[in-house]
């Protein structure tokens, strides 16, 4: 059965259709009076989201690889079941396998408010079991409207405790990183991954990027606001089920070494990620579940 035949029953007339943008790369295309968006089944990856009458809110690299098994550079990669490199010396791709695996469509619907909901699932296959991960179910809910709501739901289907890390690695589009700052993380402790993973105290002031920035802010459930000075807008990042917030920008040298980042594009993006990493890793009891939710919206 072709991809078109498989997904036809999930289409919504006048709101949601599916298309294959490259061999093996199937995406949902949302277009409603509220917003436009694209969501790839590989990685359950929200690639674009633009509220009607606004500029794109998510950053997408012009050099991003849209190919089976390759991570997409931009949008919202789903990070699971580890953040960064895998610990304990075990093999596995950076940031886990979820962002580069095909997910399965579970349902779609048009809500009474005119939003489009897409639900996808990921369960262990042979390649995931080869990494020593089995007996879990991941479910990702995406709600596209004048806000973008995303929920990562993890179920432990084994008889043993299951410990994992997670994040919604949200790339936000800004006019100029030099005129961008993030509020909501004042006074938190962060792991500075660019300085030997040293733990530092964020002063009582906004987070600004003046060099490569990769900070894991711990034990914070606070919402954040990205102040896009050059773009003359504010982006609100609300979250629940999350005790870590990660702020990242690769800056010029690191970005220049990335084959999937266009020249100078690092100046027009910042990642503010909701997650549970390091000290905030989640341990689920047998049969337990956890939900991580992020809602992105524009403020006047």
N, C-alpha and C positions, 0 to 999 in steps of 0.2 A: 504494500500500500504506500502511495506517495505521501510526502509531507503535507501537500495540499489536501489530500483526502483525509489524512489523520486529524488535521486542525480545523477542517471546514465546520464541524459541529460546534466549535468553540467561538466562531466568528459572531459578531453582533452588527447587524446592518446599520450603517451610518455612524458607527462608533469604533469598531475593532475588526481588523483583518490581519492575516498572516502572510508574510512573504519571505522568500529565501534570498538573502542579500549576497550570498556567496555560497559555493558548494558546501553543504553541511551546516550552514548558518541560518537558522530559522528565527524570525523575530515577529513579535506582535507589534502592530502599528496602530496606535490609538489616536483618534482625531475626533474631538467633541467640541461643543461650544466653550467648554471650560479649559481645555489644554490639549497639547499634542505630546506624544511620548513614543519611544520605542523600547521594547523589552525583549532581550534575547533568551531563548531557552537554554543555550549554553551558559552555565553559571547563574541562571535566574537573574540575569544582568540587566538592570535598568540603565540603558545607554544614554537616553536623552529625556528631558522633561522641560516643556516650555508652556507656562500658563498663557492663555490667550491675551494678546496685546502686550506681552513682555518679551524681553530677550531671554535666550536659553539660561536656565539656572544651573544645569550641570555642565561641567567641562568635559570635552571629548577631544583627545589628541588627533590631529590630522594624520598622524603616522600609525595610529593604533592598528594592531593586527586583528582582523576579523577572520579567524581560521579555526577549524576544529582543534581542540586541545590547547589553544593559546589564550592567555589572559588578555582581556580587553583593557586598554589604557584610557580610563576615564569612566564617567558615569558612576555607577555604584556596584563595585565588585563585592560579592558575598564572601567574607573570610571565615573559614571553618575547616577543620576543627583545631587549628593552631594559628597563632598570630606571629608573623615573621618566620624565622627558620624553625623547623621542628626541633624540639628538645630531645634530650636523652640519647643523642647521637643516632637517632633512627632516620631512615631515608624518607623523603617526601618533598613535594614542591613547596616553595616559599608561600606563606599565607594559606596553606592547606590546599585541598583538592576541589573544594566546592565551586570555586570560581571558574574552573576550566572543564567541568563535567557537564554532560547533558542532563537537564532536569526534565521531569515529566509534567505536562499540563494536567491539572486536576479539575479546574473549573474556571469559568469566566462569567461575569454578569454585569449588567448595567443597573446601578443603584437608583433609588428614587430621587436622589439629588443630582443625577446625571454624571456620576463618577463611574469609571470602569475598574472593576476588580479582576485581577488575574492571580490565580493560585497555582503554584508549582511545587513538586515534591522531588526529593532526592533520597534514594535508599541504596544501601551497599550493593555494588556489583563486584565482579571478580577483581577489577583493578583496585577498587577501594579496599576489599578484603585483603589483597596482597600487601597493603600498607598496615595491616593489623587493626583495621577499623570495621566493625560490623555491629549489627543489632541496634541501629539507630534509625530514626526517620527524621528528615529535615523537611519542613514545609515553609514556603515563602509566600507571603501575601503582599501584593502590590495594589494600591488604590490610587488611581490617577484622576486628579481633578484640579481645582485651583490650589490645592495642596498635594504634595506627594507623600503618601503614607506607606511605609514598608515594615513588615513584621517577619522576623526569622524565628520560627518555632522549632525546637529540638526535643525529640522524645527518645528516652532511653528504653529500648525494648529488650534489654538483656537482664540477666539476674545479678549483675555486678554493678557497682558504682561506675559512672562514666564522667571523666573530667575532660573539659575542652575549653578552648578560647574561641572568640568570635568577634566580628566587627562588620559593620556596614561602611565600607571604605569610600565614603562619599566625596567625589571630586566636585567642588563648587567653582563656577565661573565668576571671575572678578575682573575689573577693568585694569588693575595694576596692583601687583602684590605689595609694592612699596607704599600704597595708599590703602592698605587693608589691615584691619585688626579684629581680634576676636575677644568678646567679653563673655563672662560666665565662668572662667577658670581661675579667677583671682584667688590667691592663697592656697592653691592645691599643690600637692607633691607630684612631681612628674619624673619619669625615667627619661633622661636625655640620651637617645640612642646615637647621637652624633658625637657624644663625649664619653665613650666607654661605658654607657648605661649607668652613669652616675645619677643618683637621685638628688633632685633640686627642688627648692621651694619657689613656686611662681609668685613673684611680688604682687602686691595689691594693685595691679595694673593690667591692662589688656595684653594678650599675647600678640606679638608682632613678629614677622619674619624679616630678618635682615641678612640672613645667610641660610644655608641648608638647615632645615628644621624638621625634627622627627621626635616628638615628645608624646609620651604616654602618660596622661594625667590620671592618677589613681583615686579611687574612693570618692568619686564625684557623680552624683545623679543629676546635676544641674543642667538646665538648658543653656544653649550658647547662641550668641548673635554674631554673625559675620558682617562687619561694617565695610561695605565696598565703597570706599570714598570716590574712586574714579568712575564707578558705575552708578553712583548716586542712588544706592539702594541698600537695604539691610536684609540679610537672609537669616531667618530664624530656624534653628536646629533644635527641635524638641525630642526628648527621648524618655523611654521607660524600660525597666529591666536591664539597665546598663549602669555600671559603676566605673567605667573607663571612658575617657574621651581622648582621641589621638589627633594631633595637629601635625600636618606634614606638607612640606614643599621641598622639592629636590634641589632647588637653586641651579645656578648656571652650569657648574662643572659636572655634577651628577647627571643633570638632564641632558647635557651634551653627549654623554656616554650611552644614553638610552636610544636604542634603535627605533623604539615606538613612541618617541616624543618629538614633535616638530620643533624646529629652531625657534627659540625665544618663547615657546608656549608656556614654560614654567612661570612666566611673569603674569599670566592670566588665569591662575588657578590656585586654590588652596584646598586641602583635604581637612575636613572636620568630621571625624568618624566616631560614631557611637559603638561601644563594644564592651567586652569583658576580657581583659588580657592581664598577664602577669599575676599579681596578687589577687586580681578579681576574676580569675578563671572560675568557671562554673563546674560544680560537681553535682550530678543528678543521681539520686537514689534509683534503684531498679524500678522501672515503671514510671519514673518521674519525667517532668517536662519543664521547659523554660521558654519564655518569649522575650525577645529583644525587639523594641519598636523605635523607629525614627520617623518623625514627621518634618518635612521641609516645606517652608512657606516664605513668601515675601512679605516684608513689613513696609508700610508707607514710608 
